Amino acid sequence: MIRVHRKYKVLKHKTTKEMVEEVNRLIQHEYKDKEGFLFQSSGRWQCLGGLVYCEKDSIWVQSMVFIQEENA
Protein backbone atom coordinates (compact mmCIF):
# COMPACT_ATOMS: atom_id res chain seq x y z
CA MET A 1 0.00 0.00 0.00
CA ILE A 2 1.45 3.38 -1.03
CA ARG A 3 0.64 6.48 1.09
CA VAL A 4 0.21 9.69 -0.88
CA HIS A 5 -0.56 13.19 0.44
CA ARG A 6 -3.03 14.65 -2.04
CA LYS A 7 -4.51 17.85 -0.60
CA TYR A 8 -4.04 20.33 2.20
CA LYS A 9 -6.72 22.46 3.81
CA VAL A 10 -6.69 25.20 6.46
CA LEU A 11 -9.88 25.47 8.52
CA LYS A 12 -10.76 28.81 10.13
CA HIS A 13 -13.63 29.30 12.60
CA LYS A 14 -14.65 31.81 15.26
CA THR A 15 -15.46 29.19 17.92
CA THR A 16 -13.95 25.87 18.92
CA LYS A 17 -17.40 24.27 18.69
CA GLU A 18 -17.63 25.10 14.96
CA MET A 19 -14.06 23.86 14.48
CA VAL A 20 -14.71 20.55 16.26
CA GLU A 21 -17.84 19.93 14.17
CA GLU A 22 -16.04 20.46 10.86
CA VAL A 23 -12.92 18.50 11.86
CA ASN A 24 -15.07 15.56 13.02
CA ARG A 25 -17.12 15.68 9.83
CA LEU A 26 -13.96 15.52 7.71
CA ILE A 27 -12.06 12.82 9.62
CA GLN A 28 -15.05 10.49 10.02
CA HIS A 29 -15.72 10.23 6.29
CA GLU A 30 -13.63 7.78 4.27
CA TYR A 31 -13.35 8.22 0.52
CA LYS A 32 -12.97 5.07 -1.58
CA ASP A 33 -12.29 4.54 -5.28
CA LYS A 34 -12.98 0.96 -6.30
CA GLU A 35 -13.47 1.59 -10.00
CA GLY A 36 -9.95 2.73 -10.88
CA PHE A 37 -8.43 1.04 -13.89
CA LEU A 38 -4.90 0.59 -12.53
CA PHE A 39 -5.31 0.76 -8.77
CA GLN A 40 -7.77 0.92 -5.91
CA SER A 41 -7.49 3.68 -3.35
CA SER A 42 -9.00 4.97 -0.15
CA GLY A 43 -8.32 8.14 1.74
CA ARG A 44 -9.33 10.36 4.62
CA TRP A 45 -8.60 13.75 6.15
CA GLN A 46 -6.23 13.95 9.13
CA CYS A 47 -5.20 16.84 11.38
CA LEU A 48 -1.75 18.22 10.71
CA GLY A 49 -0.45 19.73 13.94
CA GLY A 50 -2.60 21.23 16.66
CA LEU A 51 -5.33 23.80 16.96
CA VAL A 52 -3.98 27.39 16.99
CA TYR A 53 -5.70 30.61 18.08
CA CYS A 54 -4.94 33.70 15.96
CA GLU A 55 -5.41 36.72 18.26
CA LYS A 56 -5.08 39.21 15.39
CA ASP A 57 -8.14 37.87 13.55
CA SER A 58 -9.84 36.29 16.61
CA ILE A 59 -10.19 32.91 14.90
CA TRP A 60 -9.17 29.31 15.51
CA VAL A 61 -7.03 27.68 12.81
CA GLN A 62 -6.49 23.97 12.11
CA SER A 63 -4.48 22.53 9.23
CA MET A 64 -5.64 19.30 7.60
CA VAL A 65 -4.02 16.88 5.14
CA PHE A 66 -5.75 14.35 2.90
CA ILE A 67 -3.92 11.00 3.07
CA GLN A 68 -4.66 8.59 0.25
CA GLU A 69 -3.55 4.96 0.23
CA GLU A 70 -3.23 3.22 -3.11
CA ASN A 71 -2.92 -0.45 -4.07
CA ALA A 72 -0.85 -0.58 -7.24
C-alpha positions in Angstrom: 0.0 0.0 0.0 1.4 3.4 -1.0 0.6 6.5 1.1 0.2 9.7 -0.9 -0.6 13.2 0.4 -3.0 14.6 -2.0 -4.5 17.8 -0.6 -4.0 20.3 2.2 -6.7 22.5 3.8 -6.7 25.2 6.5 -9.9 25.5 8.5 -10.8 28.8 10.1 -13.6 29.3 12.6 -14.6 31.8 15.3 -15.5 29.2 17.9 -14.0 25.9 18.9 -17.4 24.3 18.7 -17.6 25.1 15.0 -14.1 23.9 14.5 -14.7 20.5 16.3 -17.8 19.9 14.2 -16.0 20.5 10.9 -12.9 18.5 11.9 -15.1 15.6 13.0 -17.1 15.7 9.8 -14.0 15.5 7.7 -12.1 12.8 9.6 -15.0 10.5 10.0 -15.7 10.2 6.3 -13.6 7.8 4.3 -13.3 8.2 0.5 -13.0 5.1 -1.6 -12.3 4.5 -5.3 -13.0 1.0 -6.3 -13.5 1.6 -10.0 -9.9 2.7 -10.9 -8.4 1.0 -13.9 -4.9 0.6 -12.5 -5.3 0.8 -8.8 -7.8 0.9 -5.9 -7.5 3.7 -3.3 -9.0 5.0 -0.2 -8.3 8.1 1.7 -9.3 10.4 4.6 -8.6 13.8 6.1 -6.2 13.9 9.1 -5.2 16.8 11.4 -1.7 18.2 10.7 -0.5 19.7 13.9 -2.6 21.2 16.7 -5.3 23.8 17.0 -4.0 27.4 17.0 -5.7 30.6 18.1 -4.9 33.7 16.0 -5.4 36.7 18.3 -5.1 39.2 15.4 -8.1 37.9 13.6 -9.8 36.3 16.6 -10.2 32.9 14.9 -9.2 29.3 15.5 -7.0 27.7 12.8 -6.5 24.0 12.1 -4.5 22.5 9.2 -5.6 19.3 7.6 -4.0 16.9 5.1 -5.8 14.3 2.9 -3.9 11.0 3.1 -4.7 8.6 0.3 -3.5 5.0 0.2 -3.2 3.2 -3.1 -2.9 -0.5 -4.1 -0.8 -0.6 -7.2 
